Every structure is written in structure tokens, then in C-alpha cells.
């Protein structure tokens, strides 16, 4: 396979004040199984779009490879999943068996190809798009967050599939998934980009050791400077005290008759030496500052809730089931008590989001069997898998009557960069 040579690459979006990438150089072997990691908003997806040639940039990207990108855009999600898969894969409808073969490897039923794409769960959509991507082994695959909507079992299936591939770049925040499939890491840091050989755990060990070493060196430099300043100040003080003694003509014995010139000269030499060493140390600190800026420091984030103490449980289900003419959820029984943290898990398409929406009492095309009870006196917050928030953070906060300063504080705790605070939310990465 070939290579990808990135030289002096610089890029920023029109609304950005600072460069997202500034004079980046990278050399990638196309046989590598690369994990592209970095905090939200650092440019992971942007880098993949630059490789695809979707964005204008300065510098050069040279490669003899043909790229394929996931997730592919879906123009009309009212078409059947099969029609969309055939269109994305750029094959004839009679070759849909190739899509079905990939779906079999991904352990999903080809029956969902007959359903409208809009009715599929986010996890099912992911699998259809991955199947369409994987039918062509001749292209270098750029895979952007394939695990976002996959259940635990499906992540294992996709990981096993990717282990059989020769070269790709995958973005994921699932460290367990990355550890299974990659042999190199591209890390987009706050101030530069590094390439490591190994998996996510290898990168984390090396990055932690590097951060600790830089912090120790910076701390030692500061200590050395302070010692030199203190020593020089003492010697200068001795010289001044001796000068005073000579002017007062105080009778001194032979042990206290210090030569003012000698001591003053010595003090001056020490001060000069201290100044030179301090300058040298300052330069060293400045050189290391770039590395130190890559250190990620976050504070714990707290949840704003009031514990309900006047009843024991908040949600309960008994023989509960949701269904329509095409799909149905399994019958379930559960109780969520006050103060509990509960996970709702299950395979893609089994109805987890449908149950959430019923708890929220949101309108949806399903009927109900059994009993679901939700205490009327509780307020429920809901974060869907896909959001359509538009406007700036301040605009959204004003509309929803949120405390914008608290939002900013929590965003900083989550590693959100301050320079993005005024950007339109719709222009941000999904993370």
C-alpha cells in the first residue's frame, strides 16, 4: 500500500480566530491501523475531510490512495435502507447481495434493508452505512465515530471486522474499542500533533510520562532560579553592611575587617551569574511551554439535582411493552428508586430510545401494553442521541432561561476551549 504525506498543512474555518491546524507535518504509512484521538473540537473530523479533499487548505497532502469516508451523507431518509445502501456504495441494485454479505459479517439481518431508513434506530443506521463502506477493500477507509450508536455486542463485531483490515484511520472515544483494532495513534493535542506506535493504552502511558517529566523540569527550573536570587541577594546585603561599617569607623577585629571591594566584586559576579542562569532558564521554560500547553487539566463536574425524599421510587414498569405493526420491544419489569443510577442496555433497534421517549411522554407511533408509572412531581431532563440545537451558547441559554456562566464553567470542566464559546453550535463537532 501507499503513503500519505502531509506538509506544512494549515487550516481554519471562516468563523475561527485561530488556526485549527498550523504548519502540520505528518507521514502516514497506509498499512497502519490508525486511531485518531483528541478532545472534542480539536479537528479530528476536519482532518479526515481534508484528506477527502472536501475543504480548502494551505500546504500539501500527497497520496496515491483512494479514500472512503464514514458516515456517508443520506439525502432522503424516507427511501428504503437498501436503496440508500446501493446508492452510497455506487453499485447496481442487482448487486445488493454484496451489501447483504457485509451485513452478515456485521451480524445484522438483511431484512432491515426493506424498511424506510428513517425508521431504523441510530445503531441500525450505523450498521447499514458501515456495510456500504466495507464492500470496497481497495480504498483507504476514514471511519469517523463508528461506535457512537452501537451496542456492546456490535462494537465487538465491528472491532473483529476491523482487525482483519490492513490500513485505515478510525476516530473513536471508546478506548476499549481502539485497543482492540489499532497499532498506531495520531494524537491531536492542544498545541501540536504526535504519532505513536501502539494502541490507546501505549499512547496514554507515554503521554502521562511525558507530561510528568515536563512538569518536574519546569518545577526544578523555578527552584534553581529562586535559589540563585536568594544567594545573590544575601551577598549583596553583606556588601552593603560592610560599607556601612567602614563609614561609621567602628573598631573591628581582624576577623571582621572585610575588604569592601572584594566582597562587592564577589556579589556583583554572583548577581551576573544569577542573571545569566536565569535568562538561560527562562529560555528553557519558554521552549517547554509549548509542551506544557498540551497538558489537559480538568475539574470534576457536579450534577444539579435535588434528592427526592418523600417517596421511594420514581419510575416503575410492570410487564411493559411498546409495539407497532413492524417492531416491538421485549416485555420488561424494572423499578428506579430515589438516588439510583440505572443503565438501560440492549441490542440496537430493540427499543431503548422508544422506552425513554415513553417515560418522557413524547409522541411516537407506538402502542403500549402493560403498565409504566412515572411520578408526576419529578422533573426529567432528556439528552437524545441526536440534537438539533442552533445558535450560540448565549442565545440558547437566554431562550431556555439557563445560567450562561454556569454553562461556561461546566464546559471548561469538560475541556471545552474558551475560543469556541461564541461559535454557532451547529458549526461545532458533534462531541
N, C-alpha and C positions, 0 to 999 in steps of 0.2 A: 504493500500500500504506500501512499504518498505521504506528504507532509503539509503542514500549514505554517507559513512564515508570516508573522505579524511584525511590522517595523514602524516605529515612530507613530503609532496609532493615537489619534486624538479625536475626541467626540464629546459633544454635549447637546442636549435638546434646547430648542429656542428659548424656553422659559427659564432655563438654568443660568445662574450667575457664574458658577464654577464648572470646570471641565469634569465630566464623568470619567473619562479616560484621558490621560495627559502623557503623550510620548511613550506609549506602551510598546515593549518589545517582547514577543513570545515565539517560541519554536515548539511545535507540537508534532509528534510522530503519530500518524494516522492508525497505527496498531495499538495505541494506548487506549485503555478504558478509563476515561477521564471523568472525575467528579468535579463539577464547577460549584464552588461553595462561596458563601459571603452573606453578609446581612442583607435584609430587605432594602431595596433601593440602591444597592451598590453597582448594579449594571449587569447582572448575570444574564437575564433575558436579552438585554440590549446587545451584549457581546455575541449571542447566538444570531440575532437579527443582522448584526454587522457581517458575520460570516456568510449569512444567506444573501447579502447584498441588498437588503431592504432599506438601509439607511445610508445617507451621505456622510463621509468622514474624511479626515486628512491622514496622510500616511499611506501605508500599503498593506494589503492582505493578499498573499500569493499562495495558491494551492492548485493542485491538479485533481482535486476531489470534486465529486458531485454531492451536494448536501440535501438532506431531507429533514424537515422540521416537524416536531410535535409540540403543542397541539395545532392541527391544521384548522383554518377558518371554516366554519359551517355557514353557508349563505342562507339556506332555507331549512330550518329545523322541523318544518311540517312534512318534509319528504320522509320516506322510509329510511331507516338506518342503512339498509342495503344500497339504496340509490346514492346516499351520501358517501358511503364507503367506496363504491365503484367510482364515483366522480373524483374523490380525493386521491385514490390510488391510480387514477388515469388508466383504467382498464375497461374493456368491453363488458357488458352485462353478463355475457355467457362465461366470462372468466371469474365470476363471483365466487366460484369454488376455491380460488386462491385465498380470498378473504376468509372463507369458512375454514380452510386448513389452518390459517394463523389463529383463528378464534379457538380452534380445537387445542392448539398448543397453549393458548392462554386460558384454557379450561372454561370457556363460556359457550352457551348453546347458540347455534346459528339461527334459532327461531326468532331471536330479538331483531334480526335484520328485517323482518316483516313489519315491525312496529314503527310508528312515526318516531323520528329521532327525538322530538320534543317530549315524548312520554317516558323516555329512558331516564333512569337515575343518573346522577353525575358519574358514578362509578362505572355504569354500563356504557355511557358515552366514551369514557376514557378507554375502555377495552376495545370498542369498535374503532376508534381513531388509532390506537396502537396497532391493531390488526392491519389496518390500511397502510400504516407506516412500514411495518415489518415485512411486507411481501417483496420488497426490493432490497436484497442484500448487497447490491452493487453500490449503494450510496452510503455516505458517512452520515450517521444519524445524530441529530441535535435534539435532545429529548428534554423538554422543559417541564419539570414538576409532574412526572407521571404518577407519583404516589399520592397526590393530594386527595383524591376521592376513592382510592382503593381500600378495600377491607384488608385485614391482616393476612388472610389466606391468599388473596390476589397479589399482594406485594411479594409474597414468597414465590408465586408463579412467575411474575414479571422478572424478579431477581434471577430465578433459574434460567429464564429465557435469555436474559442479557449476558449471563455468564458464558453462553455459547457463542456470543458475538465476538468479533475481533477488535473493532475500534468504534468509539462513539464518545460523545460528551453528554453527560446527564446532569441536570440540576435537581437537587433534592435536599430537603431539610431533615430527612429521615436517615440518621446516622447508621442504623442497623442495616437499612437497605443499601446504603453506599458501601459499607464494609463488606457486603456480600459480592458486589459487582465491579468495583473499580480497582485499578492498580496504580493510578496517578491522581493527583489533586491539583487543580488550579484554584488558588485562594485569592479572592478579590478583597483586599484589606482596605482600611480607611485611607491609606496613603500610597499603596503600591500593590503589585500583583506578584505572587510567588507560585512556583511549581514544585511539588514534592512527589517523590516516588513512594508509593504505598497507598493504603486506604485512609479512611477518615481518622481512625484511631492513631495511625502513624503521624498524620498531619497535626493532630491535637497535641500529641506528646512533644513533637519538635517545636511547635509554636509556643506552647507553655514554657518549655525550657528556654527558648529564645527571649520571651518576654521577661522571665525572671532574671536572666543574665543581664539584660539591658537595664532593668530597674536597679539591680545590685551595683552595676558600674556607675550609673548616674548618682546613686546614693554615696558611693565611695568618693567620687569626684567632689561632691559638695563637702564632704567631711575633710578632705585634703585641703580644699580652699580655706575652709574655716580655721583649720589648724595653722596654716601659714599666716593668715591675717592676725590671729591671736598672738603668735610668736613675734611677728614684726611689730605689732603694737606694744608688746612688753619691752622690746629692746629700744624702741623709740622713747618710751616713757622713762627707761633707765637713763638715757642720754639727757633728757630734759631735767631729771632730778639732779644729775651730776652738774649740769650747767648752773642750776640754782645754787648748789653747794659752793661752787667756786666763786660766784658773785658775792655771796654772804661772808666770804673769808673765814669760814668755820674751820677751826683747827681739826685736822683729821689725822688719824694714824696712817701708817704705811699701807695697811690693808684696805683703807677706804679711799686712798688718794688715786682715783681712777682718771686715766687720761681721757679728757673730754673728746678730743679729736679722734682718738682710736675708737671709742665707743660710738660716737656719732657716725663714723665711717662704716663701722660694722652694722649699725642699724640701717643705714642707707642701702648697704649691699643686700641685707635681708629683705628690705622693702622692695628693692628692684627684682630680686629673685622671686619674691612672692607675686609681684605683678606679672612677671613673665610666665610663671607657672599657672597663675590664674587665667591669663589670656589663653594659654595653651589648653587649659582645662575647659574654658568657655567654648573654644572652638570644637573640642571633642564632644561636649554636651550638645552643641548645635548640630554636629554631624549625626549624633544619635537621636536627635529629636524626631527625625522623620520616622525612625523605627518605633520610638515610644508612642507616636501618634497612632500606631496600629493596635495598641493595647486597648481591648474592649472592657470598659468598666460600666457596670450596671447596678442599680439598686433594686431591692425587691419591690414588687408592685402589690398593693393591697386591694382587696375587693370591698366595694362599698355596699354592705348589706346589713340589715338588722335581723338578728335571730328571733324567730317567732317562738314564743314560749307558752302560749295559751292553748296549743293543741299539738298532738304528737306527730301527725303525718300531714304532708301537703299534697301528695298525689297518690292515687291507688288505682290499680287496674285488676279486673276480675273477668277471666275468660274473654278478654278484649281482642277484637279483630276488626281490621278495616279491609274493604274489598270493593271491586267494581267488576265489569264484565271481562277484564283482561288479567288482572292480578289481584292477589290478596296477601295480607300479612299473616304470619302464624298467630295462633291464639296465645296470648301472654297474660301472665299474672305477675304483678310487682307492686311494691309499696316504697315510696320515697318518704323517709321520715325527716323531721326537722333537724337540720345540721348535717345531713348525709350528703356525700358527693357520690353520684351514681353515674356509671357509664352505660350507654345503650349501644350494644355492639351487634354485628350480624353481617351477613354477606351483602354485597352490592345488590340493590334492587329489591331487597327483602321487605323494605317499608319503614326504615328507621326515621327518615325525614317526614314521612307521612304521619307517623305517630307523634313526632314533635309538633307538627302543624295542627294535629287534633288537640294536643294539650294547649296550644296557643289559641284554639278555637278559630283557626283560619279557614276560609272557604276552600274546598277542594272536591274533586269529583269522586268521592268515596262514600260508601255507606258503612254503618257501624253495627257490629254485633257485640254482645257483652256489655260490660259496664266500665266506664272511666270517670273517676271523680277527681276534680281539681278544686282546692279550697278557694272560695271566692275572694277572700280577704288578702290574698298574696298578689304581688306584682311580679310579672315574669318578663325577663329580658331574653331576647332571641337573636342569635347571630347565625344567619343562614350560610350555606356553603358558598353561595354566590351573591354578591352585593352589587347594588347599582347606585351608590352614593355619588352625587355630583356637587361641585363647588369646592371652595376652600374649607379648611377646618373651622375657621372663624364663622363662615357663613352657615355651615351645618350646625355648629354649636348655638348660634343665635336662633336658627329656625326651630331646633329641638329644645331650646332653653337649657343647655348644658353649661357647666362652668368651664370655659375655654382654657383657663390657666391650669386647671386640674388635668384636662386632656393633654395639654402640652407637657406637663410634669410626668404623666404616665407614659407618654410617647418617648420621652427621653430615657425613662427607666427601661423601655423596651428596645433601646438602641437606635431610635429614630433620629436622623440628623436634623439639626435646627434649620439648616438652609432649605429644607423641604416643607417647612411649616406653612408657607404662603402659596405652595403649588396647588393647582386644582387636583382634587382627589382622583378624578377619573384618569389623570395622566400618570398616576403613581403605579408602581408594580402591584400585583395582586396581594403580595405579602404586606 
